[in-house]
């Protein structure tokens, strides 16, 4: 809420009376973290963890207002690099917590009283309309502060506390939970633990490891168990309650758009109160120190958030601190991944983001293979072999189907549903398919049961749908693909265009700088006035088509050509846009990008061998090498810095792709939308996926332009600030989340250049 400054006098934080929309989310740094990173090699300080010494903002470490170190990189197995400033203090003194709290007392007390009043007024207005109130407790700093505020605002008997135990928490989190549970018991506050009946060892095998897209873990291990636990406590399946949640707006751009009060944002049909929405990380820590609240030791060990041990939304540096603090516990989840995926190089698969980028069951040892859809003649056939649940029960949730169907069961229990293919694209068919996907994959994870507010679904003695209670609301089908196990384990559908087009698209006639100069000088009549030979003009047309500078059908210059001329056809910005188009339309350009690592000079012979290994002839491989050299002589190489070659033009000896010069963030935004559109509208991903796009139909801007993680993060943060109507990117608490606005398109990004 308030801006903060570093206070040289106390070594702490000092709030100002000016409000701030977005915070850098400072966190205290204790000796334990400093020892892990190697601060003790250069600095002297007592090895105590009662009070912090430094404050960190992302990877920057500050001592009494002066930045003394920066940390870069890091992964599950690789320690981050620590770079010190030139001028360092001799000895570090811990933060004077008492004086820091005293100097911030007035502003913090105003914030505290205003929040307590907001909580009380909400409860007083809503308590006669709702069945219960509960504090969602996680063991992290935000929930510790939230619980303390609620305890001061409300009668102790008016709410309960529910800890969602995923069985994937940091070991130190359970120490905090035990202490808070004991304290609540002494104060007469109901404290409950909600957990799935299945352990992670089982779910990671049944579902496969969670990923940024396949986040079944939150539903199975968090949301569903809490809902079912409160139903158990109240004895009322259709209860309507409110949960106090420790969401804060300054954690991300997306959360900054949240309201304090909402319905259905966290759990379907339930109310939520984001009581500390306006609080910053600075205020959270000031409150904890001022009121002596317990601190999860995970924070002291370098973890900037307390959550699940192996979270697909975490960054590489966060994974290092987790593995360093809890190697045995993290090792168990590494084993879960190793035991359930087919990738032979499991270390690379984990550290390079293979598991977090998983989109389907392709990498799983036990994918969902017992479900098949096939249209034959005028009928659609849905076949389920070895069904996991009874279709007769799940079909009850549909009510009266919108079309006639037949279901046959063979002696080996194979279920075949037959429907007229004319209904295949109807909305009702989506629900019908959901029924049989549940039949194929249901493992009684509890999510469908928790979605049903009428208590119609029971697994007590096998699946049973109570037709008297079921109102056919279809909420049990409101899941990705109708079933989370099916969605996570389904195999990708192979497309019809999997054969690779010829790589030698330019032959020995890749574009020359003078051809491009003539084209942009006279785009209207170039093809009538140029002096190029037949093969030269044919290959140059191919380049122009794939760059989307000329329309394939009309052979006329496109609007994109006009835009390139407006930007300046010799500029790096224009060629950044051209390169993106070529990447998606030209297999030869894509091969360069995917097979020539940035910054690594590769001998001509090695490049030709790699080409020939994928079926390219000796002659064509020679042409592709020469074409790279000619392309690098155009503004693609001279302005955008795409690559260089060694040797003379006719006898290239070494090819080297280099980091591109990208000065305009809109080029990256254009590449991001192309990336999403190539993946059938997958508009949400994390930074790890952009660094390793091996499981995508698209090519990430990181790979196209040769940008590393830190460069991408800087560009993404800038885009979020400058173009929030297109993108939001979050890199706080070691969570990585990049969201594009799906209503926008790559063409909309190009329109930005016309402003």
Order of alpha helices (4+ residues) and beta strands (2+ residues): beta-beta-beta-alpha-beta-beta-beta-beta-alpha-alpha-beta-alpha-beta-alpha-beta-alpha-alpha-beta-beta-beta-alpha-alpha-alpha-alpha-alpha-beta-beta-alpha-beta-beta-alpha-alpha-beta-beta-alpha-alpha-alpha-alpha-alpha-alpha-alpha-beta-alpha-alpha-alpha-beta-beta-alpha-beta-alpha-alpha-alpha-beta-beta-alpha
